[in-house]
Amino acid sequence: MLTSTSSGARPSTGSPGQESVIESLVQANRAYADVFRDPGMDARPVLGVAVVACMDARLDLHAALGLELGDCHTIRNAGGVVTDDTIRSLTISQRALNTRSVVLIHHTGCGLQTLTEEFRYDLEREVGQRPAWAVESFRDADQDVRQSMRRVRTSPFLPHTDDVRGFVFDVASGLLREIPDLG
Ligand SMILES: [Zn+2]
C-alpha cells in the first residue's frame, strides 16, 4: 500500500523557513526505496495498454483503473489531449513496447475548459513571444474525447487502432463514463 509516509504536516510551498516540497519528496523516496524490491520486469507493459489522461491531481489513474506497477504506459498532459507529442509516445509504446490498446481519459472540472486560445496571446503580450503550441482548450469534454479518439484512430504512425476507448472521469464520484465514438 502506498500511503502517506510523512508523519508531520505536508509542506505545500518552498517558502523560506519551510522544508521545500521537493525535499519532502526526496525523503519519501528514501522510505520507498528502503522497502522496494526489484520486481524483475522488463519495460513492456504487462496489459499491453497505454492510458492517455489529464495531469489533474485528483485523478489517481492506477487506483481508479485497478492498475498495478508494470501494467500500462501512462501518458499525461494538461487536458489529456492527443497532441503530436502524445502520438510520439503512443507510437513508441506500440511499435517498440508492444502495447495494442489505448484508453483516453478526460475528467469533469478540467482546467482546460476555463482557458481559450487567447491564453497564447496573453502570453505573447506578457513575454513578447507567442508559443508555437496550441492551448488545446475545450468547452465540452465529451466532444474533446471524441476528437482525441479520432486523432488516435487516424494516425498513420499507429499500427493498432482497433481497441481505442474514451472516457470522462467524474472527480466527485470516481466513476468513468464512456464516450461513444460517433465514427
Ligand atoms: Zn484536466
Residues whose N, C-alpha, C, O or C-beta is under 5 A from the ligand:
A	BS01	ZN	C54 D56 G79 C110 G111
